[in-house]
Structures are given as C-alpha cells and as structure tokens.
Amino acid sequence: MYAALGDTGRGSEGRPNAGFVVTSVGVVVIDALASPQQGRALVRAIRRVTDQPITWLVLTHHHPDHHFGAVVFRRLGAKVLAHPDRRVLASEAGEDALIADWVRVVGLDAMRGFEFANKPDVPVRSTDTLHLGEHELVIAHPGAAHSAGDLLVWLPKERVLFAGDILIEDGVTMIVDGSSGELLEALADIERLRPSTLVPGHGAIPRQPLELVAQTRSYVMGLRGEMRAAIERGMPMGRALRGLPPADQTRPVSLNSRRRRNAVRVYLEEERIYMGLDSAQ
C-alpha cells in the first residue's frame, strides 16, 4: 500500500493526504483529493507503480478537499464506497455555491471536468470488508466524529490505518460537522487497533501513531472541560471564547479558526448537556 502525501506543517489548510492499495485484482484508492486536476495527478502516481485497473474508491468523508477528484476515478470505472450521509456545513448554501467557493480555493483550471461523484455505489453505514486478492480492507464508520460521513480504512494484516480527518497532524481536529463525544469514541477505537502506521487526513505520517491520538484526545478533553466550567459559572459564550485568538476571516480552517469554531461547537454541546437536553458522552 502507498500513501500519497499532501502538505506538511499547514494543518487542515494544506493539501490532503490520500492512499492506494495495489492488489492482484485491482487498485483500491483511498480519497480522491481536492479537484479533478489533483485526482488526475493521483492517477499518474498510481500508474508509476502499477497498470492494474482502479476498481474501488473509498472516501473517508464528504468534505470537498477529499472527494472533488472522485469523478476522475468514476470515469475510469471505479466503484465508490462511502458513507451515505453526505451532509456538510460547507454545502448548506447549495451545490452551486459550494462549487463556486471551491473554485476560489483551487482555481478554475483545477476544477475543469468536475462533477459530483461522491454518492456511493456501495454505502457503508457501520462496517464492511473488501477481500481483494491477498489484501483485506476493513471500512468502518466510527460515528459522526469529524463529520456525519466519516469512515476509517484499516488493513489488519499490515496494521495500517487511513484515518481521514478524524486525525490531522497538529491534533486540532475540526468538530463543527461532527461531535466531540463521538470524536473521543473514535479515538478510543483507533487506540484499540494499535496501528503501526497511521495516515492522517492532512500532514505528515506520525512516527508514533498513538501519540497523535493522545494529543488529539488531550485537546478535545481540555476544550470540553473549559466550556463546561464556563457554563457552570453562568458565563455566556462570548466571554468563554474571549481568551482564544480571533478566527481568520478568510481562512476558515486555519489553526485559529479551527480552535474558535470548535470552541463554539463544544460550548453548545456542553450547554445542551447542562440543560438536560442531551446525555453526556
């Protein structure tokens, strides 16, 4: 199996990671990158390794930086395996607005030939397994951790995990499309697997996979504790967030923006728990 690494040191703002597994009966691609142009570049990387047909595309979630290249693989005959819940905040204004916003991110040339291709041929709502030649890939939905449509891709024989954006290199996973409680449960699932190699959604492959899991858990637990304490003291959200740097207005997934947006989401989660509207996770 191979990891196609994007940028290092830029957190969620960097180009995402992808991967592929070469089997005796075809290639499984894990995530399609952020545009048809990037998808074609990934195909070229695969072709430098093998001429086996690309038979499957697994999407770890439905944010545009991970699936907007999917049409390239669909046109090559790959079947898409993904969670059927494709809802994300970025698409709330509609598909046309989402495309226009993304053109501003990657450029018009990168998006030429784009069509939505993230509707799964094979939907995975809990766990499914691909047996392809000598390889076994377990695809599992760990809950709505980073987003409603999260999937983990686990190769048990090789002990390799593709985690999508449930884990990113700086440990500050975005929660606004998911849930901090379900993120903590997903981290526990990953810890139980004890992967020897872990490919995060963005950034470098960590030398010690469980250290990144622990770093992410520490961040989430600390944020939950801070927001819970603020609510118990009767502190309104604005005051609770006062100690955080302001969000970057034109950079919605910069480190400062992620921290502030996560804090808003976790404050609202903890408020609902405090009011008895939700149970604690």
Secondary structure, DSSP 8 states (H G I E B T S, - for coil): -EEE---SSSGGGS---EEEEEETTEEEEE---SSHHHHHHHHHHHHTT--S-EEEEE-S---HHHHTTHHHHHHTT-EEEE-S----GGGTT-HHHHHHHHHHHH-TGGGTT-----S-SEE-SSEEEEEETTEEEEEE---SSSSTT--EEEETTTTEEEEETTS-TTS----TTS-HHHHHHHHHHHHHH--SEEEESSS---SSHHHHHHHHHHHHHHHHHHHHHHHHTT--HHHHTTTS----TT-TTSHHHHHHHHHHHHHHHHHHHHTTSS---
